[in-house]
């Protein structure tokens, strides 16, 4: 099992990450791939799912429902869940244990290999949470989140955004210039039926957005602005904060926030500052 890092990464690690990603956006996937290939510097890996997400799945079915969806024909099927940038796949295995057919997306073959190793070695640590529902499938895919080839036209009933475990949550790992495309892709991938939900762990809200990253500092308003207006350029002030106004009403393809709360449990680095949010198509 991966070595668990229990506290915030030392400043030298944050500096090393910033230097590693100080290249044009077009080379960021290459940079992620090189970290996975080397395997000796993965500071985002906490060795387990975020406790905030564990608690949501264990206790909060009123927020996201169960693992089944009723089709228009009247039949039932397992919900499909997506974890983009799934790290070693802990969240994928967790979702499958709750009955979802879960898909983890990573950037290269080496990262997918790590997921399959984790599944083989520790998959039995994720038994069915409900013996009636059983365990869903766990599938690991290689691809660029922003491309279309990997999804083969699939849409997902649940998407979880905290994917590169703690230090490198997917949204906060992205250069801010890529946020409009992130929101647009989330809108495209999320099922439009009433039980299609995007779940975000909002991190790092404690970090000054002007400092840079990864991880890049975020506020809850950043999520509201981009997810309500997918694909649109959102104005920021000089301090890196979203300028107020203009995104209160979701666009036609926008998502609306259904719930927003501070989780009782989360990884150590986000205690007292992490937020969780649940979104759906308007």
Number of C-alpha atoms within 10 A of each C-alpha: 11 12 11 12 15 12 11 16 13 9 9 9 14 17 12 13 18 16 12 15 19 14 11 8 14 8 11 17 16 13 16 18 17 15 16 20 14 10 12 8 13 20 20 19 21 23 17 18 21 20 15 19 23 17 14 16 19 11 10 13 11 8 14 18 13 17 23 17 19 12 10 7 6 8 8 11 13 18 20 25 27 28 25 26 28 28 28 29 33 25 26 31 31 26 30 25 26 23 27 28 25 28 25 25 26 28 21 19 15 18 27 24 16 17 25 18 15 17 20 10 11 13 16 11 11 16 16 18 17 11 11 8 16 16 21 22 17 21 18 21 20 19 20 17 18 13 9 13 11 14 17 7 9 12 19 22 26 27 26 22 23 28 32 26 25 25 26 24 26 23 26 24 20 18 17 18 11 14 22 18 16 21 23 21 17 22 23 17 20 24 21 18 13 11 19 23 27 26 20 22 27 25 28 23 18 14 16 15 20 14 12 14 22 24 25 25 23 23 20 16 14 18 19 21 27 24 29 27 26 25 19 16 14 17 14 12 10 10 10 19 17 21 15 12 9 12 17 12 15 20 16 11 17 25 29 19 19 13 11 15 11 16 20 12 16 23 20 15 17 21 13 14 15 23 22 20 21 21 24 23 24 17
